[in-house]
Amino acid sequence: MPSREEFTTLAHEMYDFCPDIVDQGTGSIENLIEELIETENLFLWWD
């Protein structure tokens, strides 16, 4: 399992690549980090 620091880095990279996951999804990068940790799933989407 990745560390919280690794999840944080991943979440920022995901946001840079696909900002809709935060802007229209989780609402904040911190929420995205928590979702990654809790669900162990990675998702991306574009409108």
PDB file of N, CA, C and O in Angstrom:
ATOM      1  N   MET A   1       0.847  -1.174   0.000  1.00  0.00           N
ATOM      2  CA  MET A   1       0.000   0.000   0.000  1.00  0.00           C
ATOM      3  C   MET A   1       0.894   1.240   0.000  1.00  0.00           C
ATOM      4  O   MET A   1       1.844   1.329   0.778  1.00  0.00           O
ATOM      5  N   PRO A   2       0.584   2.192  -0.876  1.00  0.00           N
ATOM      6  CA  PRO A   2       1.376   3.433  -0.890  1.00  0.00           C
ATOM      7  C   PRO A   2       1.220   4.201   0.426  1.00  0.00           C
ATOM      8  O   PRO A   2       0.214   4.072   1.124  1.00  0.00           O
ATOM      9  N   SER A   3       2.219   4.984   0.738  1.00  0.00           N
ATOM     10  CA  SER A   3       2.152   5.838   1.935  1.00  0.00           C
ATOM     11  C   SER A   3       1.242   7.032   1.656  1.00  0.00           C
ATOM     12  O   SER A   3       0.902   7.307   0.505  1.00  0.00           O
ATOM     13  N   ARG A   4       0.853   7.733   2.712  1.00  0.00           N
ATOM     14  CA  ARG A   4       0.021   8.935   2.539  1.00  0.00           C
ATOM     15  C   ARG A   4       0.747   9.952   1.663  1.00  0.00           C
ATOM     16  O   ARG A   4       0.123  10.615   0.835  1.00  0.00           O
ATOM     17  N   GLU A   5       2.050  10.078   1.841  1.00  0.00           N
ATOM     18  CA  GLU A   5       2.837  11.009   1.024  1.00  0.00           C
ATOM     19  C   GLU A   5       2.757  10.629  -0.456  1.00  0.00           C
ATOM     20  O   GLU A   5       2.631  11.499  -1.319  1.00  0.00           O
ATOM     21  N   GLU A   6       2.830   9.336  -0.744  1.00  0.00           N
ATOM     22  CA  GLU A   6       2.728   8.877  -2.137  1.00  0.00           C
ATOM     23  C   GLU A   6       1.324   9.128  -2.699  1.00  0.00           C
ATOM     24  O   GLU A   6       1.176   9.514  -3.859  1.00  0.00           O
ATOM     25  N   PHE A   7       0.295   8.907  -1.872  1.00  0.00           N
ATOM     26  CA  PHE A   7      -1.067   9.211  -2.314  1.00  0.00           C
ATOM     27  C   PHE A   7      -1.224  10.708  -2.569  1.00  0.00           C
ATOM     28  O   PHE A   7      -1.906  11.103  -3.515  1.00  0.00           O
ATOM     29  N   THR A   8      -0.613  11.532  -1.750  1.00  0.00           N
ATOM     30  CA  THR A   8      -0.685  12.977  -1.925  1.00  0.00           C
ATOM     31  C   THR A   8      -0.047  13.388  -3.243  1.00  0.00           C
ATOM     32  O   THR A   8      -0.617  14.181  -3.992  1.00  0.00           O
ATOM     33  N   THR A   9       1.123  12.856  -3.524  1.00  0.00           N
ATOM     34  CA  THR A   9       1.798  13.138  -4.790  1.00  0.00           C
ATOM     35  C   THR A   9       0.946  12.682  -5.964  1.00  0.00           C
ATOM     36  O   THR A   9       0.790  13.411  -6.943  1.00  0.00           O
ATOM     37  N   LEU A  10       0.394  11.476  -5.867  1.00  0.00           N
ATOM     38  CA  LEU A  10      -0.448  10.938  -6.926  1.00  0.00           C
ATOM     39  C   LEU A  10      -1.678  11.818  -7.136  1.00  0.00           C
ATOM     40  O   LEU A  10      -2.036  12.114  -8.276  1.00  0.00           O
ATOM     41  N   ALA A  11      -2.320  12.234  -6.068  1.00  0.00           N
ATOM     42  CA  ALA A  11      -3.524  13.065  -6.184  1.00  0.00           C
ATOM     43  C   ALA A  11      -3.217  14.381  -6.892  1.00  0.00           C
ATOM     44  O   ALA A  11      -4.009  14.827  -7.723  1.00  0.00           O
ATOM     45  N   HIS A  12      -2.101  15.001  -6.586  1.00  0.00           N
ATOM     46  CA  HIS A  12      -1.726  16.251  -7.253  1.00  0.00           C
ATOM     47  C   HIS A  12      -1.433  16.006  -8.737  1.00  0.00           C
ATOM     48  O   HIS A  12      -1.798  16.822  -9.583  1.00  0.00           O
ATOM     49  N   GLU A  13      -0.788  14.905  -9.050  1.00  0.00           N
ATOM     50  CA  GLU A  13      -0.516  14.572 -10.447  1.00  0.00           C
ATOM     51  C   GLU A  13      -1.817  14.266 -11.188  1.00  0.00           C
ATOM     52  O   GLU A  13      -1.985  14.662 -12.342  1.00  0.00           O
ATOM     53  N   MET A  14      -2.736  13.562 -10.525  1.00  0.00           N
ATOM     54  CA  MET A  14      -4.033  13.273 -11.138  1.00  0.00           C
ATOM     55  C   MET A  14      -4.785  14.569 -11.409  1.00  0.00           C
ATOM     56  O   MET A  14      -5.381  14.730 -12.474  1.00  0.00           O
ATOM     57  N   TYR A  15      -4.761  15.487 -10.462  1.00  0.00           N
ATOM     58  CA  TYR A  15      -5.443  16.765 -10.640  1.00  0.00           C
ATOM     59  C   TYR A  15      -4.836  17.560 -11.796  1.00  0.00           C
ATOM     60  O   TYR A  15      -5.567  18.155 -12.588  1.00  0.00           O
ATOM     61  N   ASP A  16      -3.520  17.574 -11.897  1.00  0.00           N
ATOM     62  CA  ASP A  16      -2.870  18.276 -13.004  1.00  0.00           C
ATOM     63  C   ASP A  16      -3.290  17.691 -14.354  1.00  0.00           C
ATOM     64  O   ASP A  16      -3.461  18.424 -15.328  1.00  0.00           O
ATOM     65  N   PHE A  17      -3.454  16.371 -14.406  1.00  0.00           N
ATOM     66  CA  PHE A  17      -3.794  15.664 -15.639  1.00  0.00           C
ATOM     67  C   PHE A  17      -5.298  15.743 -15.946  1.00  0.00           C
ATOM     68  O   PHE A  17      -5.696  15.849 -17.106  1.00  0.00           O
ATOM     69  N   CYS A  18      -6.118  15.690 -14.902  1.00  0.00           N
ATOM     70  CA  CYS A  18      -7.581  15.620 -15.072  1.00  0.00           C
ATOM     71  C   CYS A  18      -8.255  16.395 -13.939  1.00  0.00           C
ATOM     72  O   CYS A  18      -8.729  15.787 -12.979  1.00  0.00           O
ATOM     73  N   PRO A  19      -8.305  17.730 -14.033  1.00  0.00           N
ATOM     74  CA  PRO A  19      -8.843  18.531 -12.928  1.00  0.00           C
ATOM     75  C   PRO A  19     -10.317  18.274 -12.613  1.00  0.00           C
ATOM     76  O   PRO A  19     -10.765  18.592 -11.511  1.00  0.00           O
ATOM     77  N   ASP A  20     -11.082  17.708 -13.550  1.00  0.00           N
ATOM     78  CA  ASP A  20     -12.497  17.430 -13.280  1.00  0.00           C
ATOM     79  C   ASP A  20     -12.692  16.484 -12.099  1.00  0.00           C
ATOM     80  O   ASP A  20     -13.737  16.526 -11.449  1.00  0.00           O
ATOM     81  N   ILE A  21     -11.710  15.633 -11.808  1.00  0.00           N
ATOM     82  CA  ILE A  21     -11.889  14.703 -10.691  1.00  0.00           C
ATOM     83  C   ILE A  21     -12.047  15.430  -9.361  1.00  0.00           C
ATOM     84  O   ILE A  21     -12.655  14.907  -8.427  1.00  0.00           O
ATOM     85  N   VAL A  22     -11.495  16.645  -9.282  1.00  0.00           N
ATOM     86  CA  VAL A  22     -11.663  17.474  -8.088  1.00  0.00           C
ATOM     87  C   VAL A  22     -12.735  18.532  -8.331  1.00  0.00           C
ATOM     88  O   VAL A  22     -13.654  18.684  -7.526  1.00  0.00           O
ATOM     89  N   ASP A  23     -12.618  19.263  -9.439  1.00  0.00           N
ATOM     90  CA  ASP A  23     -13.506  20.392  -9.692  1.00  0.00           C
ATOM     91  C   ASP A  23     -14.976  19.976  -9.811  1.00  0.00           C
ATOM     92  O   ASP A  23     -15.863  20.722  -9.396  1.00  0.00           O
ATOM     93  N   GLN A  24     -15.237  18.795 -10.373  1.00  0.00           N
ATOM     94  CA  GLN A  24     -16.605  18.321 -10.517  1.00  0.00           C
ATOM     95  C   GLN A  24     -16.849  17.035  -9.722  1.00  0.00           C
ATOM     96  O   GLN A  24     -17.917  16.429  -9.811  1.00  0.00           O
ATOM     97  N   GLY A  25     -15.854  16.638  -8.957  1.00  0.00           N
ATOM     98  CA  GLY A  25     -15.960  15.374  -8.233  1.00  0.00           C
ATOM     99  C   GLY A  25     -15.799  15.533  -6.738  1.00  0.00           C
ATOM    100  O   GLY A  25     -16.751  15.860  -6.030  1.00  0.00           O
ATOM    101  N   THR A  26     -14.584  15.298  -6.261  1.00  0.00           N
ATOM    102  CA  THR A  26     -14.348  15.228  -4.824  1.00  0.00           C
ATOM    103  C   THR A  26     -14.415  16.574  -4.108  1.00  0.00           C
ATOM    104  O   THR A  26     -14.624  16.618  -2.896  1.00  0.00           O
ATOM    105  N   GLY A  27     -14.239  17.679  -4.848  1.00  0.00           N
ATOM    106  CA  GLY A  27     -14.344  19.007  -4.247  1.00  0.00           C
ATOM    107  C   GLY A  27     -13.041  19.573  -3.724  1.00  0.00           C
ATOM    108  O   GLY A  27     -12.897  20.791  -3.622  1.00  0.00           O
ATOM    109  N   SER A  28     -12.084  18.714  -3.390  1.00  0.00           N
ATOM    110  CA  SER A  28     -10.769  19.178  -2.944  1.00  0.00           C
ATOM    111  C   SER A  28      -9.748  18.054  -3.138  1.00  0.00           C
ATOM    112  O   SER A  28     -10.100  16.876  -3.204  1.00  0.00           O
ATOM    113  N   ILE A  29      -8.514  18.439  -3.224  1.00  0.00           N
ATOM    114  CA  ILE A  29      -7.462  17.429  -3.366  1.00  0.00           C
ATOM    115  C   ILE A  29      -7.381  16.581  -2.100  1.00  0.00           C
ATOM    116  O   ILE A  29      -7.117  15.381  -2.176  1.00  0.00           O
ATOM    117  N   GLU A  30      -7.603  17.189  -0.942  1.00  0.00           N
ATOM    118  CA  GLU A  30      -7.594  16.415   0.308  1.00  0.00           C
ATOM    119  C   GLU A  30      -8.675  15.331   0.275  1.00  0.00           C
ATOM    120  O   GLU A  30      -8.433  14.200   0.698  1.00  0.00           O
ATOM    121  N   ASN A  31      -9.862  15.673  -0.224  1.00  0.00           N
ATOM    122  CA  ASN A  31     -10.920  14.663  -0.357  1.00  0.00           C
ATOM    123  C   ASN A  31     -10.519  13.573  -1.350  1.00  0.00           C
ATOM    124  O   ASN A  31     -10.824  12.399  -1.142  1.00  0.00           O
ATOM    125  N   LEU A  32      -9.846  13.954  -2.414  1.00  0.00           N
ATOM    126  CA  LEU A  32      -9.366  12.977  -3.386  1.00  0.00           C
ATOM    127  C   LEU A  32      -8.372  12.023  -2.728  1.00  0.00           C
ATOM    128  O   LEU A  32      -8.435  10.813  -2.945  1.00  0.00           O
ATOM    129  N   ILE A  33      -7.467  12.557  -1.936  1.00  0.00           N
ATOM    130  CA  ILE A  33      -6.493  11.721  -1.224  1.00  0.00           C
ATOM    131  C   ILE A  33      -7.220  10.719  -0.327  1.00  0.00           C
ATOM    132  O   ILE A  33      -6.904   9.530  -0.331  1.00  0.00           O
ATOM    133  N   GLU A  34      -8.191  11.205   0.436  1.00  0.00           N
ATOM    134  CA  GLU A  34      -8.945  10.319   1.324  1.00  0.00           C
ATOM    135  C   GLU A  34      -9.679   9.240   0.536  1.00  0.00           C
ATOM    136  O   GLU A  34      -9.724   8.085   0.960  1.00  0.00           O
ATOM    137  N   GLU A  35     -10.252   9.603  -0.602  1.00  0.00           N
ATOM    138  CA  GLU A  35     -10.967   8.623  -1.417  1.00  0.00           C
ATOM    139  C   GLU A  35     -10.011   7.569  -1.976  1.00  0.00           C
ATOM    140  O   GLU A  35     -10.332   6.380  -1.995  1.00  0.00           O
ATOM    141  N   LEU A  36      -8.841   8.010  -2.428  1.00  0.00           N
ATOM    142  CA  LEU A  36      -7.838   7.054  -2.923  1.00  0.00           C
ATOM    143  C   LEU A  36      -7.453   6.062  -1.829  1.00  0.00           C
ATOM    144  O   LEU A  36      -7.362   4.859  -2.076  1.00  0.00           O
ATOM    145  N   ILE A  37      -7.229   6.567  -0.633  1.00  0.00           N
ATOM    146  CA  ILE A  37      -6.830   5.713   0.490  1.00  0.00           C
ATOM    147  C   ILE A  37      -7.952   4.747   0.857  1.00  0.00           C
ATOM    148  O   ILE A  37      -7.708   3.556   1.054  1.00  0.00           O
ATOM    149  N   GLU A  38      -9.175   5.253   0.949  1.00  0.00           N
ATOM    150  CA  GLU A  38     -10.296   4.429   1.401  1.00  0.00           C
ATOM    151  C   GLU A  38     -10.731   3.394   0.367  1.00  0.00           C
ATOM    152  O   GLU A  38     -11.010   2.248   0.718  1.00  0.00           O
ATOM    153  N   THR A  39     -10.792   3.793  -0.909  1.00  0.00           N
ATOM    154  CA  THR A  39     -11.334   2.896  -1.927  1.00  0.00           C
ATOM    155  C   THR A  39     -10.277   2.073  -2.642  1.00  0.00           C
ATOM    156  O   THR A  39     -10.585   1.039  -3.235  1.00  0.00           O
ATOM    157  N   GLU A  40      -9.029   2.529  -2.589  1.00  0.00           N
ATOM    158  CA  GLU A  40      -7.936   1.892  -3.323  1.00  0.00           C
ATOM    159  C   GLU A  40      -8.250   1.814  -4.820  1.00  0.00           C
ATOM    160  O   GLU A  40      -7.841   0.874  -5.502  1.00  0.00           O
ATOM    161  N   ASN A  41      -8.987   2.826  -5.324  1.00  0.00           N
ATOM    162  CA  ASN A  41      -9.331   2.907  -6.733  1.00  0.00           C
ATOM    163  C   ASN A  41      -8.837   4.224  -7.322  1.00  0.00           C
ATOM    164  O   ASN A  41      -8.813   5.256  -6.653  1.00  0.00           O
ATOM    165  N   LEU A  42      -8.453   4.160  -8.567  1.00  0.00           N
ATOM    166  CA  LEU A  42      -8.025   5.338  -9.312  1.00  0.00           C
ATOM    167  C   LEU A  42      -9.030   5.556 -10.422  1.00  0.00           C
ATOM    168  O   LEU A  42      -9.378   4.613 -11.132  1.00  0.00           O
ATOM    169  N   PHE A  43      -9.502   6.780 -10.584  1.00  0.00           N
ATOM    170  CA  PHE A  43     -10.460   7.075 -11.633  1.00  0.00           C
ATOM    171  C   PHE A  43     -10.132   8.417 -12.261  1.00  0.00           C
ATOM    172  O   PHE A  43      -9.582   9.303 -11.608  1.00  0.00           O
ATOM    173  N   LEU A  44     -10.473   8.559 -13.535  1.00  0.00           N
ATOM    174  CA  LEU A  44     -10.307   9.809 -14.272  1.00  0.00           C
ATOM    175  C   LEU A  44     -11.540   9.980 -15.147  1.00  0.00           C
ATOM    176  O   LEU A  44     -12.131   8.992 -15.582  1.00  0.00           O
ATOM    177  N   TRP A  45     -11.936  11.227 -15.412  1.00  0.00           N
ATOM    178  CA  TRP A  45     -12.997  11.448 -16.380  1.00  0.00           C
ATOM    179  C   TRP A  45     -12.887  12.850 -16.965  1.00  0.00           C
ATOM    180  O   TRP A  45     -12.332  13.768 -16.361  1.00  0.00           O
ATOM    181  N   TRP A  46     -13.431  12.972 -18.148  1.00  0.00           N
ATOM    182  CA  TRP A  46     -13.510  14.248 -18.831  1.00  0.00           C
ATOM    183  C   TRP A  46     -14.912  14.399 -19.375  1.00  0.00           C
ATOM    184  O   TRP A  46     -15.552  13.421 -19.760  1.00  0.00           O
ATOM    185  N   ASP A  47     -15.383  15.633 -19.403  1.00  0.00           N
ATOM    186  CA  ASP A  47     -16.700  15.910 -20.008  1.00  0.00           C
ATOM    187  C   ASP A  47     -16.533  16.232 -21.471  1.00  0.00           C
ATOM    188  O   ASP A  47     -17.518  16.495 -22.161  1.00  0.00           O
TER     189      ASP A  47
END
